[in-house]
Amino acid sequence: QVQLIESGGGSVQAGDSLRISCASNAYTSTRYTMGWFRQVPGKGREFVAAISRSGGSTDYGDSVQGRFFISKDNTKNTIYLQMNNLKPEDTALYLCAANAAISLFDRNFNYWGQGTQVTVSS
């Protein structure tokens, strides 16, 4: 079954870096495209990044392009989001997600973790 468990969130200062993780299992990692979304109370979920099953291709939302980097460790069935030059507007609950789409650019993710909170202060 699909398993997505986020960790690594916390409170940081603007300009800091942080890496969050999403641990899954072999079933999830080999069968699903995985990625990250973020959600602010009162707003819908915003696409952040996605990575192909092999880890060879990535996609990013416009708001994080050039600052955030997604990666995958296939030996651990884990994806990471390296967040650099964090801004207060990056404050959100970051959710790990998965879908069964073949295309990396299909953003209709239908499996979700519980999320890890990232708070960026000025």
C-alpha positions in Angstrom: 0.0 0.0 0.0 1.0 3.6 -0.5 3.0 5.1 2.5 4.1 8.7 2.7 5.7 10.0 5.9 7.1 13.5 6.0 9.7 14.8 8.4 12.2 17.6 8.9 10.1 20.7 9.1 10.7 23.4 11.6 11.1 27.1 12.3 13.8 29.0 10.5 14.9 32.6 9.7 14.5 34.2 6.3 17.4 33.3 4.1 18.1 30.0 5.9 18.0 26.5 4.3 16.1 23.4 5.3 15.8 19.9 4.0 12.6 17.9 4.5 12.1 14.3 3.8 9.3 11.9 2.7 9.8 8.3 3.5 7.9 5.8 1.5 8.2 2.1 0.8 9.2 0.1 -2.3 5.6 -0.3 -3.4 5.1 3.5 -3.5 8.5 4.5 -4.8 8.5 2.1 -7.8 4.9 2.6 -8.9 4.2 6.2 -8.3 5.3 9.7 -9.3 6.1 11.5 -6.1 6.2 15.1 -5.2 5.6 18.0 -2.8 2.7 20.4 -2.3 2.3 23.1 0.3 -0.8 24.4 1.9 -1.5 27.6 3.9 -4.7 27.9 6.0 -7.4 29.4 3.9 -5.8 28.6 0.6 -5.7 25.6 -1.7 -2.7 23.3 -2.1 0.1 24.7 -4.2 2.3 22.6 -6.4 6.0 22.7 -5.3 7.9 19.9 -7.0 7.7 16.4 -8.5 10.1 13.7 -9.4 9.8 10.7 -11.7 9.8 7.1 -10.4 13.4 6.7 -11.5 14.4 10.0 -10.0 15.8 11.1 -13.3 13.4 13.9 -14.1 12.1 16.8 -12.0 9.5 19.6 -12.2 9.0 22.7 -10.1 6.4 25.3 -9.3 7.2 28.8 -10.5 7.3 30.2 -7.0 10.2 27.9 -5.9 12.1 27.5 -9.2 15.8 28.0 -8.6 15.5 27.9 -4.8 14.1 24.4 -4.1 15.4 21.1 -5.3 13.8 17.7 -5.2 15.8 14.5 -5.1 15.2 10.8 -4.6 17.2 8.1 -2.9 16.0 4.9 -4.4 17.9 2.7 -1.9 15.8 4.3 0.9 12.6 4.9 -1.1 12.8 8.4 0.1 12.4 11.8 -1.6 13.8 15.1 -0.3 13.1 18.7 -0.7 16.1 21.0 -0.3 14.8 24.5 0.4 17.2 27.3 0.0 16.9 31.1 0.6 13.7 30.6 2.4 11.2 33.5 2.6 8.3 34.2 5.0 5.9 33.4 2.1 7.3 29.9 2.0 5.6 29.2 5.4 3.2 26.4 4.9 2.4 22.8 5.7 4.4 20.8 3.2 2.7 17.6 2.0 4.3 14.7 0.3 2.2 13.3 -2.5 2.0 10.4 -5.0 0.1 9.5 -8.1 0.1 6.7 -10.6 0.5 8.8 -13.7 3.2 8.0 -16.1 3.8 11.7 -17.0 5.8 13.7 -14.5 3.7 16.8 -15.5 0.4 15.3 -14.5 -0.3 17.1 -11.2 -3.4 15.2 -10.2 -1.8 13.6 -7.2 -4.3 11.5 -5.2 -2.3 10.1 -2.3 -1.1 12.4 0.5 1.0 12.3 3.6 0.0 14.2 6.8 2.5 17.0 6.2 5.4 18.7 8.0 5.2 22.3 9.0 7.8 24.9 7.8 7.7 28.3 9.4 9.9 31.1 8.1 10.4 34.2 10.2 11.8 37.6 9.2 
